[in-house]
Structures are given as structure tokens and as C-alpha cells.
Amino acid sequence: MLADWAVDRNSTKHGYVIAELAGCPLEPYADLLHCLRSVDVKTLRDAQYYFSTNDTLNGGLGFGGQSPIIQTAGKVRYLTDEPRKLIESGNYHTEAHLMFGANEGEGIMALDMTLNLYIRPNDLENDTNFWKYDAVRVVMGALGIRDDTGALSDALTTKYLGYAVDSCQMGNFTVMIPGLVDIAGTLFLKAGGWQTVLLHTKYNPHAYWYSFDFLGKVSLIGADEILPRGVMHADEIMYLFTMPIPHNETEKELGKKMIEVWTTFATYGDPTPAGVPMREGIPHWPPYTHEKKEFMAINKYWSVKNDYTLYYTVTVDKAGPRIVSPETKQECASAYWESKKKRHNTKA
């Protein structure tokens, strides 16, 4: 709920566009409302599809008109304010115990969507200047983050793509892929979920986080072959539910551990409560604390780790260090940031 893309903040605008595509009158309002409530289901679904297609071509995720909104009208209102404001003020069900998590390669799917729904249809895949100067901003925009000044995209470039800047390889999509995957994964799910667990502990100490890091034989969601194979969005579902997937013994054992932990949490509000025997290989899972920032890393072997923000750059870190001389690093960085500044001034 703390991810920027998860709430539709332009719901009225999106609703009118979808209504018009569905053939509904836009006024008077009573006629618009009646039409949307009575229009043929397929007609409404097709209108939503056309809206989403156009939105992705313009750099969005296509989720408008089908995402939660902040309700200002209606007899029954569920979400009445910004989620961050609600959770920071404690104006929500603080008695709930939380167990949240994300998969190591969450950003692969998000980047794949941007690649296939915006970059390729707009003929930008082989545009070096696009990758060099605009790709980070586009990924941010697709995930609902505005960056009018460019300061945030510059900060993300420094953190996640510093290796490409320092080696004069900004603009080389292949080289930039690890950093772009990490940016997309952080903004898509990792940062919002981790922040929710962190903020919840102000009111309730029972908040748990996991990182699912097991790379199985297959993934539930495919991605373009140009992108690295990793622990994709939704891969954990294969081990929690029965599916027609021929798991090996390691994968079967992983599934048994996960199901035991998930059901134990559902029963006790604690994934590994004291006095409850757990399957061998499941360590004690402590709740998040501000002092230690604990979370469970789920893999073939489970382990408790600290500070999930260090996972935000997991794809870049796994790719290994780039050996660049201090002189080259300084020259490349200076040249890149100077060229970007000139480009910005020219556009202004």
C-alpha cells in the first residue's frame, strides 16, 4: 500500500476516459452512473483494455480504473486518506500481526513490462540517448513516481547505476540491466513493503519480513530473454499451492517448510512461536526491530539477516564489482554528468 503505483490518484479522470470508451454519456452525472452500472460486462472490460493499452504506450502501468482509490464519496468508504498518512498516524487496524515479503528478482517483471509495453512500441530499444538520459525517469514514471526536477532520477542513477556511469557505459542497455532491475524492484514492491513493516512496529511489535531468494527450475511469470533469469514476482506461490509442476526433492522440502511457517503464522500470529515445534531447518524468525532490522532469507537453507535495504541492489551486487581505475572513474563520471546537465539546459 505504500508503493506509489498502488493507488489511483487520478481516478476521476481515468473513470471518465473509460466511460467514454464504453459508450457512456459523460453528463448528466446520473446518466453516466447508470450507464456504468448497467453496461455490458464485455463492453466495459474492452474499454478498460483500450485505456490500459494507451496508458502503457504513454509510460504508465495501465492500472488506472482498476486500482484502489482514496474515497471522498459514497455511503461505504474503505480507504479515506493516503495510506502512508493512515499508517503513520495509527489510523488503521494496528492490532493486526503482519508477515510481508518480496522476491529477490521482483524488478525483472516490472522492467519487462516497461520494455515490452512502452520502450519497444515507442521504438526506443536501440536509442542510446534514451537509455543514457531517460530510462531511469521512465521506469520511475511507470511505477507512479513523478520527478519534475530530475533530482530523484539522478540520485537513483548514482546509487544503482554508478558502475555504468563510472565506466562510461551509460547508454548501453545490456550493461545497465542489473541496475534497472534493482530500481524497478525497489520501487515496485520492496521499499513499500519493507516500510510498511517498519512503520507498523510503532504500534505493534508483531511485524515480520521475508525475502524469497530460492531460484527454482521454472518461474510462473516469463520475461524477455534479454533480461536475466531470477527469482521472479510470484515464484513463491509455486511452493504454497498445488500446481502441475514437477518439483524435485529440494523444492518439495522448501514447500513443506513454507506451508508450515505460513499456517503457523495464520494460527498464532507468529511464524515460529515459542513452544511450537517446527520442521527441521526452520530457524527462529524474529520480528522486525529498529535496532537489528531482522528478516528471514528463504532459500534452500533459511537464515536470519539484517537490514533488507541492503537487498535493494542485489542484482548489481551479484553481477560483481567492475574494475575501473580512479582516473577513468573520475573522467567518465564528470563527462556523463556534464553531458546530462548540458542536455537539460538545452531542453529548458
C-alpha positions as CSV (number, residue, x, y, z in Angstrom):
1,M,0.0,0.0,0.0
2,L,3.0,2.3,0.3
3,A,4.1,1.8,-3.3
4,D,3.3,4.9,-5.3
5,W,1.7,3.0,-8.2
6,A,-0.7,1.0,-5.9
7,V,-3.3,3.9,-5.5
8,D,-5.0,5.5,-8.5
9,R,-4.7,9.2,-7.7
10,N,-6.4,10.3,-11.0
11,S,-9.4,8.0,-10.7
12,T,-12.0,10.6,-11.8
13,K,-10.0,11.4,-15.0
14,H,-9.4,7.7,-15.7
15,G,-13.1,6.9,-15.0
16,Y,-14.3,9.4,-17.5
17,V,-12.0,8.1,-20.2
18,I,-13.1,4.5,-19.6
19,A,-16.7,5.5,-19.6
20,E,-16.4,7.4,-22.9
21,L,-14.6,4.4,-24.4
22,A,-17.6,2.2,-23.2
23,G,-20.0,4.5,-25.0
24,C,-21.5,6.1,-21.9
25,P,-22.7,9.7,-21.8
26,L,-20.4,11.9,-19.7
27,E,-23.2,14.1,-18.5
28,P,-25.5,14.4,-16.7
29,Y,-23.8,12.5,-13.9
30,A,-26.8,10.4,-13.1
31,D,-26.9,9.1,-16.7
32,L,-23.1,8.4,-16.6
33,L,-23.5,6.5,-13.3
34,H,-26.5,4.5,-14.6
35,C,-24.6,3.6,-17.8
36,L,-21.5,2.3,-15.9
37,R,-23.7,0.2,-13.6
38,S,-25.7,-1.4,-16.4
39,V,-23.3,-1.5,-19.4
40,D,-22.5,-5.0,-20.8
41,V,-19.6,-6.5,-18.9
42,K,-17.5,-7.2,-22.0
43,T,-18.0,-3.7,-23.3
44,L,-16.7,-2.3,-20.0
45,R,-13.8,-4.7,-20.0
46,D,-12.9,-3.8,-23.5
47,A,-13.0,-0.1,-22.6
48,Q,-10.6,-0.8,-19.7
49,Y,-8.3,-2.8,-22.0
50,Y,-8.1,0.1,-24.6
51,F,-7.4,2.5,-21.8
52,S,-4.7,0.3,-20.3
53,T,-3.0,-0.2,-23.7
54,N,-2.9,3.6,-24.3
55,D,-1.7,4.2,-20.8
56,T,1.3,1.8,-21.2
57,L,2.2,3.3,-24.6
58,N,2.5,6.6,-22.7
59,G,4.7,5.2,-20.0
60,G,2.2,4.1,-17.4
61,L,1.4,0.6,-16.0
62,G,-2.1,0.6,-17.3
63,F,-3.6,0.1,-13.8
64,G,-5.9,3.2,-13.8
65,G,-9.5,2.5,-13.3
66,Q,-8.9,-0.8,-11.6
67,S,-6.7,0.2,-8.6
68,P,-7.8,1.3,-5.1
69,I,-8.7,4.9,-4.8
70,I,-8.9,7.4,-1.9
71,Q,-12.6,7.6,-1.4
72,T,-14.3,11.0,-0.9
73,A,-17.9,10.0,-1.6
74,G,-20.1,7.0,-1.2
75,K,-22.0,5.5,1.7
76,V,-19.3,3.0,2.5
77,R,-15.7,4.2,2.4
78,Y,-12.8,1.9,2.8
79,L,-9.7,4.0,2.0
80,T,-10.2,7.6,3.1
81,D,-6.7,9.1,3.1
82,E,-3.2,8.5,1.8
83,P,-2.0,5.1,3.1
84,R,1.2,6.5,4.5
85,K,-0.7,9.1,6.4
86,L,-3.0,6.5,7.9
87,I,-0.3,4.1,8.9
88,E,2.0,6.8,10.4
89,S,-0.9,8.1,12.4
90,G,-2.1,4.7,13.6
91,N,-5.5,5.2,12.0
92,Y,-5.8,1.6,10.8
93,H,-6.1,-1.9,12.3
94,T,-3.0,-1.7,14.4
95,E,-3.8,-4.9,16.3
96,A,-3.1,-6.9,13.1
97,H,0.1,-9.1,13.0
98,L,1.9,-8.6,9.7
99,M,4.1,-11.0,7.7
100,F,5.2,-9.3,4.5
101,G,7.9,-10.2,2.0
102,A,9.2,-9.8,-1.6
103,N,11.1,-11.9,-4.1
104,E,14.7,-11.3,-4.9
105,G,14.0,-10.5,-8.6
106,E,10.8,-8.5,-8.3
107,G,12.2,-5.9,-10.7
108,I,12.5,-8.3,-13.6
109,M,8.8,-8.4,-14.3
110,A,8.4,-4.6,-13.8
111,L,11.3,-3.8,-16.2
112,D,9.9,-6.4,-18.6
113,M,6.5,-4.7,-18.7
114,T,8.1,-1.3,-19.3
115,L,10.3,-2.8,-22.0
116,N,7.5,-4.5,-23.9
117,L,4.7,-2.1,-23.3
118,Y,6.4,1.2,-23.7
119,I,10.1,1.1,-24.8
120,R,9.7,-1.2,-27.8
121,P,6.3,0.1,-29.1
122,N,7.9,3.6,-29.0
123,D,11.0,2.4,-30.9
124,L,13.4,3.3,-28.1
125,E,15.2,0.0,-27.5
126,N,18.2,0.9,-29.7
127,D,18.1,4.6,-28.7
128,T,21.4,5.1,-26.8
129,N,20.4,8.6,-25.6
130,F,17.1,7.2,-24.2
131,W,19.0,4.7,-22.1
132,K,21.7,7.2,-21.1
133,Y,19.4,10.0,-20.0
134,D,15.8,9.0,-19.8
135,A,15.4,5.3,-18.9
136,V,15.5,5.8,-15.1
137,R,12.9,8.5,-15.3
138,V,10.7,6.3,-17.4
139,V,10.9,3.4,-15.0
140,M,10.0,5.7,-12.2
141,G,7.1,7.2,-14.0
142,A,5.7,3.7,-14.9
143,L,5.8,3.0,-11.2
144,G,3.9,6.1,-10.3
145,I,6.7,8.4,-9.2
146,R,6.9,11.9,-10.5
147,D,10.3,13.6,-10.8
148,D,9.8,17.0,-12.2
149,T,13.2,18.3,-11.3
150,G,15.2,15.2,-12.2
151,A,16.8,15.1,-8.7
152,L,15.4,11.8,-7.8
153,S,16.4,10.0,-11.0
154,D,19.9,11.4,-10.6
155,A,20.1,10.0,-7.1
156,L,18.8,6.6,-8.3
157,T,21.3,6.7,-11.1
158,T,24.1,7.3,-8.7
159,K,23.0,4.5,-6.3
160,Y,22.0,1.8,-8.8
161,L,23.9,2.7,-12.0
162,G,27.0,4.2,-10.6
163,Y,29.0,1.3,-12.0
164,A,27.8,2.3,-15.6
165,V,28.5,6.0,-15.0
166,D,32.0,5.3,-13.7
167,S,32.9,3.1,-16.7
168,C,31.5,5.3,-19.5
169,Q,28.8,2.7,-20.3
170,M,25.6,4.7,-19.6
171,G,23.5,4.2,-22.7
172,N,24.5,0.5,-23.0
173,F,21.2,-1.2,-22.1
174,T,22.9,-4.6,-21.6
175,V,25.3,-3.2,-19.1
176,M,22.5,-1.1,-17.4
177,I,20.1,-4.1,-16.9
178,P,21.2,-5.1,-13.4
179,G,20.8,-1.5,-12.1
180,L,17.5,-1.0,-13.8
181,V,16.2,-4.3,-12.5
182,D,17.1,-3.2,-8.9
183,I,15.5,0.2,-9.4
184,A,12.3,-1.4,-10.7
185,G,12.2,-4.0,-7.9
186,T,12.8,-1.4,-5.2
187,L,10.1,0.9,-6.4
188,F,7.7,-1.8,-7.4
189,L,7.4,-3.8,-4.1
190,K,10.5,-3.9,-1.9
191,A,10.6,-0.4,-0.5
192,G,6.9,-0.1,0.1
193,G,6.5,-3.4,1.8
194,W,9.6,-3.0,4.0
195,Q,8.4,0.5,5.0
196,T,5.0,-0.9,6.0
197,V,6.6,-3.5,8.3
198,L,8.9,-0.8,9.8
199,L,6.1,1.7,10.4
200,H,3.8,-1.0,11.8
201,T,6.2,-1.7,14.7
202,K,5.4,1.8,16.2
203,Y,2.0,0.3,17.2
204,N,2.5,-3.4,17.2
205,P,5.8,-5.4,17.6
206,H,4.4,-8.4,15.6
207,A,5.7,-7.5,12.2
208,Y,7.8,-9.9,10.1
209,W,9.6,-9.6,6.8
210,Y,11.0,-12.2,4.4
211,S,13.0,-12.3,1.2
212,F,12.3,-15.2,-1.0
213,D,15.6,-16.0,-2.7
214,F,15.2,-19.6,-4.0
215,L,15.8,-19.9,-7.7
216,G,13.8,-22.9,-8.9
217,K,13.7,-24.7,-12.3
218,V,10.9,-22.6,-13.6
219,S,9.0,-19.3,-12.9
220,L,5.3,-18.7,-13.0
221,I,5.8,-15.5,-15.0
222,G,8.0,-15.3,-18.0
223,A,10.3,-12.4,-19.1
224,D,12.1,-11.3,-22.2
225,E,15.2,-13.4,-22.8
226,I,17.4,-10.3,-22.9
227,L,16.7,-9.9,-19.1
228,P,18.4,-12.1,-16.5
229,R,16.6,-15.1,-15.1
230,G,16.0,-14.7,-11.4
231,V,13.6,-15.3,-8.5
232,M,10.6,-13.7,-10.2
233,H,7.5,-12.0,-8.9
234,A,5.0,-14.6,-7.7
235,D,7.6,-17.5,-7.8
236,E,6.9,-18.3,-4.1
237,I,3.3,-19.3,-5.0
238,M,4.6,-22.5,-6.6
239,Y,5.6,-23.8,-3.2
240,L,2.5,-22.7,-1.3
241,F,-0.2,-24.2,-3.6
242,T,-0.5,-27.4,-5.5
243,M,0.3,-26.8,-9.2
244,P,1.2,-29.1,-12.1
245,I,4.9,-28.5,-11.7
246,P,7.3,-31.5,-11.2
247,H,9.2,-30.3,-8.2
248,N,12.4,-32.1,-7.2
249,E,13.1,-33.1,-3.6
250,T,14.7,-29.8,-2.6
251,E,11.8,-27.9,-3.9
252,K,9.3,-30.2,-2.2
253,E,11.1,-29.7,1.1
254,L,11.1,-26.0,0.6
255,G,7.4,-26.0,0.0
256,K,6.7,-28.1,3.2
257,K,8.7,-25.6,5.3
258,M,6.9,-22.6,3.8
259,I,3.5,-24.1,4.2
260,E,4.3,-24.9,7.9
261,V,5.5,-21.3,8.6
262,W,2.6,-19.7,6.7
263,T,0.0,-21.7,8.5
264,T,1.7,-21.3,11.9
265,F,1.6,-17.6,11.4
266,A,-2.1,-17.7,10.5
267,T,-2.7,-19.7,13.6
268,Y,-0.6,-17.9,16.2
269,G,0.3,-14.5,14.6
270,D,3.9,-15.6,14.9
271,P,5.8,-17.6,12.2
272,T,7.9,-19.6,14.7
273,P,6.3,-19.2,18.2
274,A,7.9,-20.4,21.3
275,G,6.8,-23.9,22.4
276,V,5.6,-24.9,18.9
277,P,7.8,-27.5,17.3
278,M,8.8,-26.6,13.7
279,R,10.2,-28.6,10.9
280,E,14.0,-29.2,10.9
281,G,15.8,-26.4,9.1
282,I,13.4,-23.6,10.1
283,P,15.3,-21.2,12.3
284,H,13.6,-18.9,14.8
285,W,12.1,-16.0,12.9
286,P,12.3,-12.8,15.0
287,P,10.1,-9.8,14.4
288,Y,11.5,-6.6,12.9
289,T,13.1,-4.3,15.4
290,H,14.7,-0.9,14.6
291,E,17.9,-2.0,16.4
292,K,18.6,-5.1,14.3
293,K,16.2,-4.8,11.3
294,E,15.8,-8.6,11.2
295,F,14.2,-10.5,8.3
296,M,14.2,-14.1,7.1
297,A,16.0,-15.0,3.9
298,I,14.2,-18.0,2.4
299,N,16.3,-20.2,0.2
300,K,17.4,-23.9,0.2
301,Y,18.8,-23.1,3.6
302,W,16.9,-20.5,5.7
303,S,18.8,-17.7,7.6
304,V,18.0,-14.6,9.6
305,K,19.6,-11.5,8.1
306,N,19.7,-7.8,8.9
307,D,18.6,-4.6,7.1
308,Y,16.6,-5.5,4.0
309,T,17.6,-2.2,2.3
310,L,20.9,-3.8,1.5
311,Y,18.9,-6.2,-0.8
312,Y,17.7,-3.3,-2.9
313,T,20.9,-3.6,-5.0
314,V,21.0,-7.4,-5.0
315,T,21.2,-7.8,-8.8
316,V,24.0,-5.3,-9.2
317,D,25.8,-6.9,-6.2
318,K,25.5,-10.4,-7.7
319,A,26.9,-9.1,-11.0
320,G,30.1,-8.4,-9.2
321,P,32.4,-5.4,-9.0
322,R,33.6,-3.5,-12.1
323,I,37.3,-2.8,-12.1
324,V,37.8,0.8,-13.2
325,S,40.9,2.9,-12.5
326,P,40.3,6.0,-10.3
327,E,41.3,8.2,-13.3
328,T,38.8,6.6,-15.6
329,K,36.1,6.7,-13.0
330,Q,36.6,10.4,-12.5
331,E,36.7,11.2,-16.2
332,C,33.7,9.1,-17.0
333,A,31.6,10.4,-14.2
334,S,32.5,14.0,-15.0
335,A,31.7,13.6,-18.7
336,Y,28.4,11.9,-18.0
337,W,27.0,14.4,-15.5
338,E,28.3,17.4,-17.6
339,S,26.6,16.0,-20.7
340,K,23.4,15.5,-18.9
341,K,23.5,19.0,-17.5
342,K,24.0,20.4,-21.0
343,R,21.2,18.3,-22.4
344,H,18.8,19.5,-19.6
345,N,19.8,23.2,-20.3
346,T,19.2,22.7,-24.0
347,K,15.8,21.3,-23.4
348,A,14.9,24.1,-21.0
